[in-house]
């Protein structure tokens, strides 16, 4: 049995040729998208912003833009009810997202120094508005394409493959920046990303376009309010949003702390981040298998404390070598975020009714996006205020304090909010199993 058959294996059934082809497209399309995200995002994004002359507050603002852009998903989910060709709109928004992001590479050559950060913020914001819009169509499509019986296993293995590409990309990107002059290194990274942008657009066009089952709600208010009336869904979503608010005060700024506060080299930062990605890559496989046996909300209770523990572990800088502590932090973070990323997506497409799924996904993304936006802004302002404080406060004090709050939320409030997960909505969809 090859890897594509293993990804879709269900007891006593074999995936059809068309199903294997469609599932393969979803994996292959994700590879160039992942390469771009890691050559232009993460610690390399922080490095590029510092190269352009950004302050900690400006870095925090940029890190906050992607989750804020998720607010647009509510309107996209409403208006998508008027269209049948989800593939075309996915292609348009997904390609535009990466085109705008790659366009930020021209800023040092065509924009005056005093305007570079402002122009970057505008292009980056527009890019992630497009990304959030495409996300509505992508999640709706893949929920219909990937059979419910194998979603946990399939996305676990898919994410493992993509994070292998992510780890390799980040290592290569760090080596390029370390071995070349800073400006030349960024030119090479953006050139590679431009090639991947074209590759990704080709793969997006190859997506299937299954029939779109639209919501039975006829009124605008009913469509918007339906997720809000679902008590189990909205309680879980608000809890996760609060967790993300505290998490995003520190986690998106880990690279900033390592690069600008602790003065660790590009190569060391990208190597540490690559360790996190390798761990995430492996953890996706195991979280996916666990999700085939345990409810999504139950597994959330397992992964969220790991993220909190990763933040608390920064306190180890007081006693142990910095590189050792930072490596351990990112190992734990990789395990925790690997679980969260997989489970949050499966919660959106697995614990929601099929016909109203776009609005459920949009509401989840909007609420978590608001808190995800506020978190890095608060973090950026905090680190700006700490420039005159003792070094340990910025190095590990903020991260440790946030970690303690995350552990309190995950261990005390989490079991109350996420208890007794309801029956998976997939069972209500009437989806046909494989074969």
C-alpha positions as CSV (number, residue, x, y, z in Angstrom):
1,X,0.0,0.0,0.0
2,X,1.6,3.3,-1.1
3,X,1.5,6.5,1.0
4,X,-1.6,7.9,-0.8
5,X,-3.6,4.7,0.0
6,X,-2.3,4.8,3.6
7,X,-3.5,8.3,4.0
8,X,-7.0,7.3,3.0
9,X,-7.2,3.8,4.4
10,X,-10.5,3.0,6.1
11,X,-11.3,-0.5,7.5
12,X,-12.4,-2.8,4.8
13,X,-12.4,-0.1,2.1
14,X,-10.1,1.1,-0.7
15,X,-10.0,4.6,-2.0
16,X,-11.0,5.1,-5.6
17,X,-8.5,6.3,-8.2
18,X,-10.3,9.7,-8.4
19,X,-10.3,10.1,-4.6
20,X,-6.5,9.4,-4.5
21,X,-5.9,11.9,-7.3
22,X,-7.8,14.6,-5.5
23,X,-6.2,13.9,-2.1
24,X,-2.8,14.0,-3.8
25,X,-3.5,17.4,-5.3
26,X,-4.3,18.8,-1.9
27,X,-1.0,17.6,-0.6
28,X,1.1,18.7,-3.5
29,X,-0.5,22.2,-3.6
30,X,0.4,22.7,0.0
31,X,4.1,22.1,-0.6
32,X,4.9,25.4,-2.6
33,X,2.5,27.3,-0.3
34,X,4.5,26.0,2.7
35,X,7.8,26.9,1.2
36,X,6.7,30.5,0.6
37,X,5.3,30.8,4.1
38,X,8.7,29.7,5.6
39,X,11.0,31.5,3.3
40,X,9.1,34.8,3.8
41,X,7.5,34.2,7.2
42,X,8.5,33.2,10.7
43,X,11.9,34.3,11.9
44,X,12.9,35.3,8.3
45,X,9.9,37.7,8.2
46,X,11.2,39.2,11.5
47,X,14.7,39.4,10.0
48,X,13.4,41.2,6.9
49,X,11.4,43.7,9.0
50,X,14.5,44.4,11.1
51,X,16.4,44.8,7.8
52,X,13.9,47.4,6.7
53,X,14.3,49.2,10.0
54,X,11.1,48.1,11.9
55,X,10.8,48.6,15.7
56,X,9.4,46.0,18.1
57,X,6.0,47.6,18.0
58,X,6.0,47.5,14.2
59,X,7.1,43.9,14.2
60,X,4.2,43.1,16.6
61,X,1.7,45.0,14.3
62,X,2.8,42.9,11.3
63,X,2.5,39.7,13.3
64,X,-1.0,40.7,14.3
65,X,-2.2,41.4,10.7
66,X,-2.9,37.7,9.6
67,X,-5.3,36.9,12.4
68,X,-7.0,40.3,12.0
69,X,-7.5,39.6,8.3
70,X,-9.6,36.6,9.3
71,X,-12.5,39.0,10.1
72,X,-13.1,39.2,6.3
73,X,-14.1,35.6,6.4
74,X,-17.6,36.4,7.8
75,X,-18.5,38.5,4.7
76,X,-16.8,36.0,2.4
77,X,-18.8,33.1,3.9
78,X,-22.0,35.1,3.4
79,X,-21.4,36.0,-0.2
80,X,-20.0,32.6,-1.2
81,X,-23.6,31.4,-1.0
82,X,-24.2,33.2,-4.3
83,X,-21.5,31.3,-6.2
84,X,-21.1,27.7,-7.3
85,X,-17.5,27.6,-8.5
86,X,-15.5,27.5,-5.3
87,X,-12.4,26.3,-7.2
88,X,-12.2,29.5,-9.3
89,X,-12.5,31.8,-6.3
90,X,-9.9,29.7,-4.4
91,X,-7.6,30.1,-7.3
92,X,-8.1,33.9,-7.5
93,X,-7.7,34.7,-3.8
94,X,-5.0,32.1,-3.2
95,X,-2.9,33.3,-6.1
96,X,-3.4,37.0,-5.2
97,X,-2.3,36.3,-1.6
98,X,1.1,35.0,-2.7
99,X,1.6,37.5,-5.5
100,X,1.1,40.4,-3.0
101,X,3.4,38.7,-0.5
102,X,6.2,38.2,-3.0
103,X,5.7,41.8,-4.2
104,X,7.0,43.0,-0.8
105,X,10.5,41.9,-2.0
106,X,10.6,44.9,-4.3
107,X,10.3,47.4,-1.5
108,X,14.0,48.0,-0.9
109,X,14.5,48.8,-4.6
110,X,11.5,51.0,-5.4
111,X,10.4,52.6,-2.1
112,X,12.2,55.4,-0.2
113,X,13.6,54.3,3.2
114,X,11.1,56.4,5.2
115,X,8.1,54.7,3.6
116,X,9.3,51.1,3.4
117,X,7.7,49.8,6.6
118,X,4.4,51.5,5.8
119,X,4.3,50.1,2.3
120,X,5.2,46.7,3.6
121,X,2.3,46.8,6.1
122,X,-0.2,47.7,3.4
123,X,1.0,45.0,1.0
124,X,1.2,42.4,3.8
125,X,-2.3,43.3,5.0
126,X,-3.8,43.0,1.6
127,X,-2.0,39.7,1.0
128,X,-3.5,38.2,4.1
129,X,-7.0,39.6,3.4
130,X,-6.7,37.5,0.2
131,X,-5.4,34.6,2.2
132,X,-8.3,34.7,4.7
133,X,-10.7,34.9,1.8
134,X,-9.2,31.9,0.1
135,X,-9.3,30.0,3.4
136,X,-13.1,30.0,3.4
137,X,-13.2,28.3,0.0
138,X,-10.3,26.0,0.7
139,X,-11.8,24.6,4.0
140,X,-15.2,24.2,2.4
141,X,-13.7,22.3,-0.6
142,X,-11.5,20.0,1.3
143,X,-14.2,19.2,3.8
144,X,-16.2,17.9,0.8
145,X,-13.2,16.2,-0.9
146,X,-11.7,14.4,2.1
147,X,-14.0,11.6,3.4
148,X,-15.0,12.0,7.1
149,X,-13.8,8.5,8.1
150,X,-10.1,9.3,7.3
151,X,-9.9,13.1,8.0
152,X,-7.8,12.8,11.2
153,X,-5.3,10.4,9.6
154,X,-5.2,12.1,6.3
155,X,-4.5,15.6,7.6
156,X,-2.0,14.2,10.2
157,X,0.1,12.7,7.3
158,X,-0.5,15.7,5.0
159,X,0.7,18.1,7.7
160,X,3.7,15.9,8.4
161,X,4.7,16.1,4.7
162,X,4.2,19.8,4.6
163,X,6.1,20.5,7.7
164,X,9.0,18.4,6.4
165,X,9.1,20.9,3.5
166,X,8.8,23.7,6.0
167,X,11.7,22.5,8.0
168,X,13.9,22.1,5.0
169,X,12.9,25.5,3.6
170,X,13.7,27.3,6.9
171,X,17.1,25.6,7.2
172,X,18.0,26.5,3.7
173,X,16.6,30.1,4.2
174,X,18.7,30.6,7.3
175,X,21.8,29.3,5.6
176,X,21.2,31.7,2.6
177,X,20.9,34.7,5.0
178,X,23.9,33.6,7.0
179,X,26.2,33.0,4.0
180,X,25.3,36.0,1.9
181,X,25.1,39.7,2.4
182,X,21.8,40.5,4.0
183,X,20.3,42.2,0.9
184,X,21.5,39.6,-1.5
185,X,20.1,36.8,0.7
186,X,16.6,38.3,0.7
187,X,16.7,38.7,-3.1
188,X,17.5,34.9,-3.4
189,X,14.7,34.0,-0.9
190,X,12.2,36.1,-2.8
191,X,13.2,34.7,-6.2
192,X,12.7,31.1,-4.9
193,X,9.3,32.2,-3.5
194,X,8.3,33.7,-6.9
195,X,8.9,30.3,-8.6
196,X,6.8,28.6,-5.8
197,X,4.1,31.1,-6.3
198,X,3.6,30.1,-9.9
199,X,3.8,26.4,-9.0
200,X,1.1,26.9,-6.3
201,X,-1.2,28.7,-8.8
202,X,-1.0,25.7,-11.2
203,X,-1.9,23.3,-8.4
204,X,-4.8,25.4,-7.2
205,X,-6.3,25.3,-10.7
206,X,-6.1,21.5,-10.6
207,X,-8.5,21.3,-7.6
208,X,-11.8,19.5,-8.1
209,X,-15.0,21.5,-7.8
210,X,-17.6,19.3,-6.2
211,X,-21.2,20.5,-6.0
212,X,-21.7,23.1,-3.2
213,X,-24.4,22.4,-0.7
214,X,-25.6,25.8,0.4
215,X,-27.1,26.8,3.7
216,X,-30.9,26.4,4.2
217,X,-31.0,29.8,6.0
218,X,-32.5,32.3,3.6
219,X,-32.1,35.5,5.7
220,X,-28.8,37.3,6.3
221,X,-29.4,37.4,10.1
222,X,-30.2,33.7,10.3
223,X,-27.0,32.8,8.5
224,X,-24.9,35.0,10.7
225,X,-26.5,34.1,14.0
226,X,-26.7,30.3,13.5
227,X,-23.2,29.7,14.8
228,X,-23.8,32.1,17.7
229,X,-26.9,30.1,18.8
230,X,-24.8,26.8,19.0
231,X,-23.9,26.9,22.6
232,X,-21.3,24.1,22.6
233,X,-19.6,25.6,19.5
234,X,-19.5,29.2,20.7
235,X,-18.3,28.3,24.3
236,X,-15.4,26.3,22.8
237,X,-14.6,29.1,20.3
238,X,-14.6,31.8,22.9
239,X,-12.4,29.8,25.2
240,X,-9.9,29.1,22.4
241,X,-10.0,32.8,21.4
242,X,-9.0,33.8,25.0
243,X,-6.2,31.2,25.0
244,X,-4.9,32.6,21.7
245,X,-5.0,36.1,23.0
246,X,-2.6,35.3,25.8
247,X,-0.5,32.9,23.6
248,X,0.0,35.5,20.9
249,X,1.3,38.1,23.3
250,X,4.5,36.1,23.3
251,X,4.7,33.2,20.8
252,X,4.7,35.3,17.6
253,X,7.5,37.4,19.1
254,X,9.8,34.5,20.1
255,X,11.9,35.2,17.0
256,X,12.1,38.9,17.8
257,X,13.3,38.1,21.4
258,X,16.0,35.7,20.1
259,X,17.2,38.0,17.3
260,X,16.9,41.5,18.8
261,X,16.9,41.0,22.6
262,X,19.2,38.0,23.0
263,X,21.3,38.8,19.8
264,X,21.3,35.2,18.6
265,X,22.4,34.8,14.9
266,X,20.1,34.1,12.0
267,X,21.5,30.7,11.6
268,X,20.9,29.7,15.2
269,X,17.4,31.1,15.2
270,X,16.4,29.3,12.0
271,X,18.0,26.1,13.3
272,X,16.0,26.3,16.6
273,X,12.8,27.1,14.7
274,X,13.5,24.2,12.3
275,X,13.7,21.9,15.3
276,X,10.2,23.1,16.2
277,X,9.0,22.4,12.7
278,X,10.5,18.9,12.6
279,X,8.8,18.1,15.9
280,X,5.5,19.5,14.5
281,X,6.0,17.4,11.4
282,X,6.3,14.2,13.5
283,X,3.6,15.2,16.0
284,X,1.0,15.8,13.2
285,X,1.2,12.1,12.4
286,X,0.5,11.0,16.0
287,X,-2.1,13.7,16.7
288,X,-3.9,12.6,13.5
289,X,-3.9,9.0,14.6
290,X,-5.1,10.0,18.0
291,X,-7.9,12.0,16.4
292,X,-9.2,8.8,14.8
293,X,-9.7,7.4,18.3
294,X,-10.5,10.4,20.5
295,X,-12.8,13.4,20.2
296,X,-11.3,16.6,19.0
297,X,-12.2,18.5,22.1
298,X,-10.7,15.9,24.3
299,X,-7.4,16.1,22.4
300,X,-7.5,19.9,22.8
301,X,-7.4,19.4,26.5
302,X,-4.1,17.5,26.0
303,X,-2.3,19.9,23.6
304,X,-3.1,23.3,25.1
305,X,-1.2,22.7,28.4
306,X,1.9,21.8,26.3
307,X,1.8,25.3,24.7
308,X,1.6,26.9,28.1
309,X,4.5,24.7,29.4
310,X,6.6,25.7,26.4
311,X,6.2,29.4,27.5
312,X,7.0,28.7,31.1
313,X,10.2,26.9,30.1
314,X,11.7,30.2,29.1
315,X,12.5,30.7,32.8
316,X,15.2,28.0,32.3
317,X,17.4,30.7,30.8
318,X,18.2,31.7,34.4
319,X,19.9,28.4,35.1
320,X,20.8,26.6,31.8
321,X,22.6,27.5,28.5
322,X,20.4,29.6,26.3
323,X,20.5,27.4,23.2
324,X,19.6,24.3,25.2
325,X,16.6,26.0,26.8
326,X,15.4,27.6,23.5
327,X,15.6,24.2,21.8
328,X,13.5,22.6,24.5
329,X,11.0,25.4,24.4
330,X,10.6,24.9,20.7
331,X,10.3,21.2,21.0
332,X,7.4,21.5,23.4
333,X,5.9,24.3,21.2
334,X,6.1,22.1,18.2
335,X,4.2,19.3,19.9
336,X,1.6,21.7,21.3
337,X,1.1,23.7,18.1
338,X,1.1,20.6,16.0
339,X,-1.8,19.3,18.0
340,X,-3.6,22.7,18.0
341,X,-3.3,23.4,14.3
342,X,-4.6,20.0,13.4
343,X,-7.4,19.9,16.0
344,X,-8.6,23.4,15.4
345,X,-9.1,22.7,11.7
346,X,-10.8,19.4,12.4
347,X,-13.0,21.1,15.0
348,X,-14.1,23.6,12.3
349,X,-14.9,21.1,9.6
350,X,-15.8,18.1,11.8
351,X,-17.8,19.5,14.6
352,X,-20.0,21.7,12.4
353,X,-23.0,21.1,10.2
354,X,-22.1,20.7,6.5
355,X,-24.5,23.1,4.9
356,X,-23.6,26.0,7.3
357,X,-19.9,25.1,7.6
358,X,-18.5,28.2,5.8
359,X,-20.2,30.5,8.3
360,X,-19.1,28.3,11.3
361,X,-15.5,28.4,10.0
362,X,-15.7,32.1,9.3
363,X,-17.0,32.8,12.8
364,X,-14.3,30.7,14.4
365,X,-11.6,32.4,12.3
366,X,-13.0,35.9,13.0
367,X,-13.2,35.5,16.8
368,X,-9.8,33.8,17.1
369,X,-8.6,36.4,14.6
370,X,-9.6,39.3,16.8
371,X,-7.7,38.0,19.8
372,X,-4.9,36.8,17.6
373,X,-4.5,40.4,16.3
374,X,-4.7,42.0,19.7
375,X,-2.1,39.6,21.2
376,X,1.0,40.6,19.1
377,X,0.1,44.3,19.4
378,X,0.1,44.0,23.2
379,X,3.3,42.0,23.0
380,X,5.0,44.5,20.8
381,X,4.0,47.4,23.1
382,X,5.2,45.4,26.1
383,X,8.6,44.7,24.6
384,X,8.9,48.4,23.6
385,X,8.3,49.5,27.2
386,X,10.8,47.0,28.5
387,X,13.8,48.4,26.6
388,X,15.0,50.2,29.8
389,X,14.2,47.3,32.1
390,X,16.6,44.6,33.3
391,X,17.4,42.2,30.4
392,X,15.9,39.2,32.0
393,X,12.4,40.7,31.9
394,X,12.4,40.9,28.1
395,X,14.4,37.7,27.7
396,X,12.2,35.3,29.6
397,X,10.0,37.2,32.1
398,X,7.1,38.0,29.8
399,X,7.1,34.6,28.2
400,X,7.1,32.8,31.6
401,X,4.3,35.0,33.0
402,X,2.1,34.3,29.9
403,X,2.9,30.6,30.2
404,X,1.6,30.5,33.7
405,X,-1.7,32.1,32.6
406,X,-2.0,29.7,29.7
407,X,-1.6,26.7,32.1
408,X,-4.2,28.1,34.4
409,X,-6.7,28.4,31.5
410,X,-5.9,25.0,30.0
411,X,-5.9,23.0,33.3
412,X,-8.7,24.7,35.2
413,X,-11.1,26.3,32.7
414,X,-10.5,24.0,29.7
415,X,-12.0,20.9,31.2
416,X,-15.2,22.8,32.1
417,X,-15.6,24.3,28.6
418,X,-14.4,21.4,26.5
419,X,-16.1,18.6,28.4
420,X,-18.5,16.1,26.9
421,X,-17.8,16.7,23.3
422,X,-20.8,16.4,21.2
423,X,-21.2,13.8,18.5
424,X,-19.1,14.6,15.4
425,X,-21.1,16.5,12.8
426,X,-19.7,14.3,10.2
427,X,-22.0,11.6,11.3
428,X,-24.9,14.0,10.6
429,X,-23.7,14.8,7.1
430,X,-24.6,11.5,5.6
431,X,-21.3,11.4,3.8
432,X,-20.5,8.2,2.0
433,X,-17.4,6.3,3.1
434,X,-14.5,5.5,0.8
435,X,-14.9,3.1,-2.1
